[in-house]
Amino acid sequence: MSYSHSAVHHNNFGILRLVLASLVIISHSFELIDGNRIREPLTRIFGTLSVAELAVAGFFIVSGYLVTQSYVGSRSNLSYISKRLLRIYPAFIAASLFCILLVGPLAGANLAGLSITDWVRILIRMVTLQIPKLSNIFEGQPYPSLNGSMWTIAYEFRCYLVVMLLGTIGLIRRITIPSLAMLSWIGSVLTTPDWPRPGFEAAFGNLHETLRLTVFFMTGASFFLYRDRIVYRADYAVFAAVALAFSLFTDLTAGAGVAIFGSYLIFWFAFLPSTPRLNAVNSTTDISYGVYLYAWPVQMLAIRYFPAITPPALIVVAAASACALAFLSWMFVEHPALSLKSGHVPSARRPALARRRTVNSGD
């Protein structure tokens, strides 16, 4: 059986995002205990990407598709950016405050010793979507960070701005976006994570990571632009899975393999027809963002207070705790914020098929 985006009226993006967030928990449970990737499941097999890196790539692929759809369906740049701000910032700020005010003292920080300047810096880091930072935390643990997962959020938001810029100048096209993905991949191959570009990093983050994550985001955007031409079939998905597995054996091919074959698998699953039970999971109460934001600090605290904890036990504790915190985040932060968009809470199911004058997906 084959199908395309246009033939499917529901999707599985809700459960897909939740699975991706859960994969990050699984991967980090090994790395945060060991301080390395010796026992990290995917790295042990292929020696390239970790499960968490694969999941983050998946998040950017999904985001590229849905955010481009959101832009095309928005009435104006103001409408588009307000939706993106309401989706990213409220939960991020709440999680940052949670890390500073609650996790910080439990991790060894002395909040009473913070100066006015320190609090201003904390505020600036929240506004610029940076990881919350305190001194003297998680001493003796391999990764003494309040929330090491948050680093990707600023990169994703910059991708949102790139979409708006490209749309404003009329470059959201079937030629431009895939070309940008290809150029970003070439750049990611030619650079390394430790390639310093101080001026660039101050505004855009690490150059290599910017290019690498842009590949995934723009590939997802490309799948949206070609949505009416891409056919999803089970046998194609099997081929994509095999090709993806082979691509993961080398650093040179891993990124491109995830972008191309991983994207096909993601959207093949997302648009599976006649899957009402899958459609329902995490669709109206979307806790995936919260799970991603709260899992790291929960894991770090569990390791601090129970140093003998094993990765499987940490996975269970972190997943249960992060889901509970994510549910509270959805109910009291994200849902109310999203309702400000247009008086109702939107979801990934809302089609965004209208065309803006700045968009020509037929090119």
VEXDREN-2710 file (C-alpha; in Angstrom, 1 decimal):
% VEXDREN-2710
k/r/px/py/pz
1/MET/0.0/0.0/0.0
2/SER/1.2/3.5/-0.9
3/TYR/0.1/6.9/0.3
4/SER/1.0/10.5/0.2
5/HIS/0.6/13.5/2.5
6/SER/-2.4/14.7/0.7
7/ALA/-4.3/11.5/1.2
8/VAL/-3.8/11.5/5.0
9/HIS/-6.0/13.7/7.1
10/HIS/-4.5/12.7/10.5
11/ASN/-0.9/12.1/11.6
12/ASN/1.3/10.5/14.2
13/PHE/3.5/13.5/15.0
14/GLY/2.3/13.5/18.7
15/ILE/3.6/10.1/19.5
16/LEU/6.6/10.6/17.2
17/ARG/7.8/13.6/19.3
18/LEU/7.2/11.8/22.5
19/VAL/9.3/8.8/21.3
20/LEU/12.1/11.1/20.3
21/ALA/12.1/12.8/23.7
22/SER/12.1/9.4/25.3
23/LEU/15.1/8.3/23.2
24/VAL/17.0/11.3/24.6
25/ILE/16.3/10.1/28.1
26/ILE/17.6/6.6/27.2
27/SER/20.8/7.8/25.7
28/HIS/21.6/10.4/28.4
29/SER/21.0/7.8/31.2
30/PHE/24.2/6.0/30.0
31/GLU/26.3/9.0/29.3
32/LEU/25.5/11.0/32.5
33/ILE/26.4/8.0/34.7
34/ASP/29.5/6.9/32.8
35/GLY/30.8/10.3/31.6
36/ASN/31.4/8.8/28.2
37/ARG/29.7/6.8/25.5
38/ILE/31.2/3.4/26.3
39/ARG/27.8/1.9/27.0
40/GLU/25.7/4.3/24.9
41/PRO/23.6/1.8/22.8
42/LEU/23.8/3.3/19.3
43/THR/27.4/4.4/19.6
44/ARG/28.4/0.9/20.6
45/ILE/27.0/-0.4/17.4
46/PHE/28.0/2.1/14.8
47/GLY/30.6/4.3/16.5
48/THR/29.2/7.5/15.2
49/LEU/25.9/9.0/16.4
50/SER/24.4/8.5/19.8
51/VAL/20.7/7.7/20.3
52/ALA/20.3/11.3/21.7
53/GLU/21.9/12.8/18.6
54/LEU/19.7/10.7/16.3
55/ALA/16.6/11.9/18.3
56/VAL/17.7/15.5/18.1
57/ALA/18.1/15.2/14.4
58/GLY/14.6/13.7/14.3
59/PHE/13.2/16.7/16.2
60/PHE/14.8/19.1/13.7
61/ILE/13.4/17.2/10.8
62/VAL/9.9/17.2/12.2
63/SER/10.3/20.9/13.2
64/GLY/11.4/21.8/9.7
65/TYR/8.3/20.3/8.2
66/LEU/5.8/21.7/10.7
67/VAL/7.3/25.1/11.0
68/THR/7.5/25.6/7.3
69/GLN/3.9/24.5/7.1
70/SER/3.1/27.0/9.8
71/TYR/4.8/29.8/7.9
72/VAL/3.0/29.1/4.7
73/GLY/-0.3/29.1/6.5
74/SER/0.3/32.2/8.5
75/ARG/-1.3/35.5/7.6
76/SER/1.8/37.6/8.2
77/ASN/5.3/37.5/9.6
78/LEU/4.0/38.9/12.9
79/SER/1.4/36.0/13.1
80/TYR/4.1/33.5/12.3
81/ILE/6.7/34.7/14.8
82/SER/4.2/35.2/17.6
83/LYS/3.2/31.5/17.2
84/ARG/6.8/30.5/17.4
85/LEU/7.5/32.7/20.4
86/LEU/4.5/31.3/22.3
87/ARG/5.6/27.8/21.6
88/ILE/9.2/28.1/22.6
89/TYR/9.6/30.8/25.3
90/PRO/7.0/30.1/28.1
91/ALA/8.0/26.5/28.7
92/PHE/11.7/27.4/28.3
93/ILE/11.5/30.2/30.8
94/ALA/9.6/28.0/33.2
95/ALA/12.1/25.2/32.9
96/SER/15.0/27.6/33.4
97/LEU/13.4/29.0/36.6
98/PHE/12.9/25.4/37.8
99/CYS/16.5/24.7/37.2
100/ILE/17.8/27.9/38.9
101/LEU/15.4/28.0/41.9
102/LEU/14.9/24.4/42.7
103/VAL/17.5/22.2/41.0
104/GLY/20.3/24.7/41.7
105/PRO/20.2/24.5/45.5
106/LEU/19.7/20.7/45.4
107/ALA/22.7/20.5/43.2
108/GLY/24.9/22.5/45.6
109/ALA/24.5/26.2/44.4
110/ASN/24.2/29.0/46.9
111/LEU/21.5/31.3/45.6
112/ALA/21.9/33.7/48.5
113/GLY/25.3/34.6/47.2
114/LEU/24.1/35.7/43.8
115/SER/24.5/39.4/43.0
116/ILE/22.2/41.7/41.0
117/THR/24.6/41.2/38.1
118/ASP/24.3/37.4/38.4
119/TRP/20.5/37.6/38.3
120/VAL/20.7/39.9/35.2
121/ARG/22.9/37.4/33.5
122/ILE/20.5/34.6/34.3
123/LEU/17.7/36.7/32.8
124/ILE/19.8/37.4/29.7
125/ARG/20.4/33.7/29.3
126/MET/16.7/33.0/29.4
127/VAL/15.9/35.6/26.8
128/THR/18.6/34.4/24.5
129/LEU/17.6/30.7/25.0
130/GLN/20.8/29.7/26.6
131/ILE/21.4/26.9/29.2
132/PRO/20.8/28.2/32.8
133/LYS/24.1/28.4/34.6
134/LEU/25.1/28.4/38.2
135/SER/28.5/27.9/40.0
136/ASN/29.4/24.9/42.2
137/ILE/26.7/22.5/41.0
138/PHE/26.8/18.7/40.6
139/GLU/30.4/18.6/41.7
140/GLY/32.1/15.3/41.0
141/GLN/29.6/14.4/38.3
142/PRO/30.9/14.1/34.7
143/TYR/28.6/16.8/33.2
144/PRO/28.0/19.5/35.8
145/SER/25.3/21.4/33.9
146/LEU/21.8/22.4/35.1
147/ASN/20.3/21.4/31.8
148/GLY/22.5/20.1/29.1
149/SER/19.6/19.3/26.8
150/MET/18.6/23.0/26.4
151/TRP/21.5/23.8/24.1
152/THR/19.5/22.8/21.0
153/ILE/16.6/25.2/21.6
154/ALA/18.5/28.4/20.5
155/TYR/19.6/26.6/17.3
156/GLU/16.0/25.6/16.5
157/PHE/14.7/29.1/17.1
158/ARG/17.3/30.5/14.7
159/CYS/16.0/28.1/12.1
160/TYR/12.5/29.6/12.7
161/LEU/14.0/33.0/11.9
162/VAL/15.7/31.7/8.8
163/VAL/12.4/30.4/7.5
164/MET/10.8/33.9/8.0
165/LEU/13.7/35.6/6.3
166/LEU/13.6/33.2/3.3
167/GLY/9.8/33.6/3.1
168/THR/10.0/37.4/3.3
169/ILE/12.4/37.5/0.3
170/GLY/10.4/34.9/-1.6
171/LEU/12.9/32.0/-1.3
172/ILE/10.8/29.3/0.2
173/ARG/10.9/27.3/-3.0
174/ARG/11.4/23.7/-4.1
175/ILE/14.9/24.5/-5.4
176/THR/16.1/26.9/-2.7
177/ILE/15.4/24.9/0.5
178/PRO/16.9/21.5/-0.7
179/SER/19.9/23.5/-2.0
180/LEU/20.4/25.2/1.4
181/ALA/20.2/21.7/3.0
182/MET/22.9/20.4/0.7
183/LEU/25.2/23.5/1.2
184/SER/24.8/23.1/5.0
185/TRP/25.7/19.4/4.8
186/ILE/28.9/20.3/2.8
187/GLY/29.7/22.9/5.4
188/SER/29.2/20.5/8.3
189/VAL/31.5/18.0/6.6
190/LEU/34.2/20.6/6.2
191/THR/34.0/21.9/9.8
192/THR/34.5/20.3/13.2
193/PRO/32.8/21.0/16.5
194/ASP/36.0/22.6/17.9
195/TRP/36.5/24.9/14.9
196/PRO/36.5/28.3/16.7
197/ARG/34.7/31.2/15.1
198/PRO/34.3/33.6/18.1
199/GLY/32.4/36.3/16.2
200/PHE/30.0/33.8/14.7
201/GLU/29.4/31.9/17.9
202/ALA/28.4/35.0/19.8
203/ALA/25.4/35.5/17.5
204/PHE/24.7/32.1/16.0
205/GLY/26.3/29.4/18.2
206/ASN/28.9/26.8/17.2
207/LEU/29.4/26.9/13.4
208/HIS/29.6/23.2/12.9
209/GLU/26.5/22.5/15.0
210/THR/24.6/25.3/13.2
211/LEU/25.4/23.8/9.8
212/ARG/24.7/20.2/11.0
213/LEU/21.3/21.0/12.5
214/THR/20.3/23.2/9.6
215/VAL/20.7/20.2/7.4
216/PHE/18.0/18.3/9.3
217/PHE/15.7/21.3/9.6
218/MET/15.9/22.2/5.9
219/THR/15.5/18.5/4.9
220/GLY/12.2/18.4/6.9
221/ALA/11.2/21.7/5.2
222/SER/12.0/20.1/1.8
223/PHE/9.7/17.2/2.6
224/PHE/6.9/19.7/3.2
225/LEU/7.5/21.5/0.0
226/TYR/7.5/18.2/-2.0
227/ARG/4.7/16.7/0.1
228/ASP/2.4/16.2/-2.9
229/ARG/5.0/14.4/-4.9
230/ILE/6.5/12.0/-2.3
231/VAL/4.9/8.6/-2.0
232/TYR/5.2/6.6/1.2
233/ARG/5.3/2.8/0.9
234/ALA/6.3/0.1/3.3
235/ASP/8.9/-1.4/0.9
236/TYR/10.5/2.0/0.4
237/ALA/10.6/2.4/4.2
238/VAL/12.4/-0.9/4.6
239/PHE/14.9/0.2/2.0
240/ALA/15.3/3.5/3.8
241/ALA/15.9/1.7/7.1
242/VAL/18.6/-0.5/5.7
243/ALA/20.3/2.4/3.9
244/LEU/20.1/4.5/7.1
245/ALA/21.8/1.7/9.1
246/PHE/24.6/1.4/6.6
247/SER/25.1/5.2/6.5
248/LEU/25.6/5.3/10.3
249/PHE/28.9/3.4/10.1
250/THR/31.0/6.4/9.0
251/ASP/30.9/10.0/10.2
252/LEU/31.0/11.2/6.5
253/THR/27.7/9.5/5.6
254/ALA/25.9/9.5/8.9
255/GLY/24.5/13.0/8.7
256/ALA/23.4/12.7/5.1
257/GLY/21.9/9.3/5.8
258/VAL/19.8/10.6/8.7
259/ALA/18.7/13.6/6.7
260/ILE/17.6/11.6/3.7
261/PHE/16.6/8.1/4.8
262/GLY/15.8/9.1/8.4
263/SER/13.4/11.8/7.1
264/TYR/11.6/9.4/4.8
265/LEU/11.1/7.0/7.8
266/ILE/9.9/9.7/10.0
267/PHE/7.2/11.0/7.6
268/TRP/6.3/7.5/6.5
269/PHE/5.4/6.8/10.1
270/ALA/3.9/10.2/10.7
271/PHE/1.4/9.8/7.8
272/LEU/0.5/6.1/8.3
273/PRO/-3.2/6.0/7.4
274/SER/-5.9/4.4/9.6
275/THR/-3.9/4.5/12.9
276/PRO/-6.4/6.2/15.2
277/ARG/-4.8/4.9/18.4
278/LEU/-1.4/6.2/17.3
279/ASN/-3.0/9.5/16.3
280/ALA/-4.4/10.0/19.8
281/VAL/-1.2/9.6/21.7
282/ASN/0.2/12.9/22.8
283/SER/-2.0/14.8/20.3
284/THR/-4.2/17.0/22.5
285/THR/-1.9/17.1/25.5
286/ASP/1.6/17.4/24.0
287/ILE/4.1/16.7/26.8
288/SER/7.1/16.0/24.4
289/TYR/8.7/19.5/24.8
290/GLY/8.4/19.3/28.6
291/VAL/9.8/15.8/28.7
292/TYR/12.8/17.1/26.7
293/LEU/13.3/20.1/29.0
294/TYR/12.9/18.4/32.4
295/ALA/14.6/15.0/31.9
296/TRP/18.2/16.2/32.2
297/PRO/17.9/17.9/35.6
298/VAL/15.9/15.0/37.0
299/GLN/18.6/12.6/35.8
300/MET/21.4/14.7/37.3
301/LEU/19.7/14.9/40.7
302/ALA/19.0/11.2/40.7
303/ILE/22.7/10.5/40.0
304/ARG/23.7/13.0/42.7
305/TYR/21.6/11.5/45.5
306/PHE/21.7/7.9/44.3
307/PRO/25.2/7.4/42.9
308/ALA/24.8/3.7/42.5
309/ILE/21.7/4.0/40.3
310/THR/21.9/2.0/37.1
311/PRO/21.0/3.2/33.6
312/PRO/17.8/1.1/33.4
313/ALA/16.7/2.4/36.7
314/LEU/17.6/6.0/35.8
315/ILE/15.6/5.6/32.6
316/VAL/12.5/4.6/34.5
317/VAL/12.9/7.3/37.2
318/ALA/13.7/10.1/34.7
319/ALA/10.9/9.1/32.3
320/ALA/8.2/9.0/35.0
321/SER/9.4/12.3/36.7
322/ALA/9.9/14.1/33.4
323/CYS/6.4/13.1/32.2
324/ALA/4.8/14.3/35.4
325/LEU/6.7/17.7/35.2
326/ALA/5.9/17.9/31.5
327/PHE/2.2/17.4/32.2
328/LEU/2.3/20.3/34.7
329/SER/4.2/22.4/32.2
330/TRP/1.5/21.7/29.5
331/MET/-1.4/22.4/31.8
332/PHE/-0.2/25.5/33.5
333/VAL/2.4/27.0/31.0
334/GLU/2.3/25.7/27.4
335/HIS/-1.5/25.2/27.0
336/PRO/-2.4/28.7/28.3
337/ALA/0.3/30.3/26.2
338/LEU/-0.7/28.5/23.0
339/SER/-4.3/29.5/23.6
340/LEU/-3.2/33.2/23.2
341/LYS/-2.5/32.5/19.5
342/SER/-6.1/32.7/18.3
343/GLY/-8.3/31.8/21.2
344/HIS/-7.9/28.0/20.9
345/VAL/-5.1/25.5/21.3
346/PRO/-3.7/24.5/17.9
347/SER/-2.2/21.1/17.1
348/ALA/-0.1/19.5/14.4
349/ARG/-3.4/18.3/12.8
350/ARG/-4.4/21.7/11.7
351/PRO/-3.7/21.9/8.0
352/ALA/-1.7/24.9/6.7
353/LEU/-2.2/24.7/3.0
354/ALA/-2.8/28.4/2.2
355/ARG/-0.2/30.1/0.1
356/ARG/1.5/33.4/0.9
357/ARG/2.5/35.7/-2.0
358/THR/6.1/35.3/-0.8
359/VAL/5.9/31.5/-1.2
360/ASN/6.2/29.6/-4.5
361/SER/6.5/25.9/-3.7
362/GLY/6.0/25.1/-7.3
363/ASP/9.6/26.3/-8.2
END
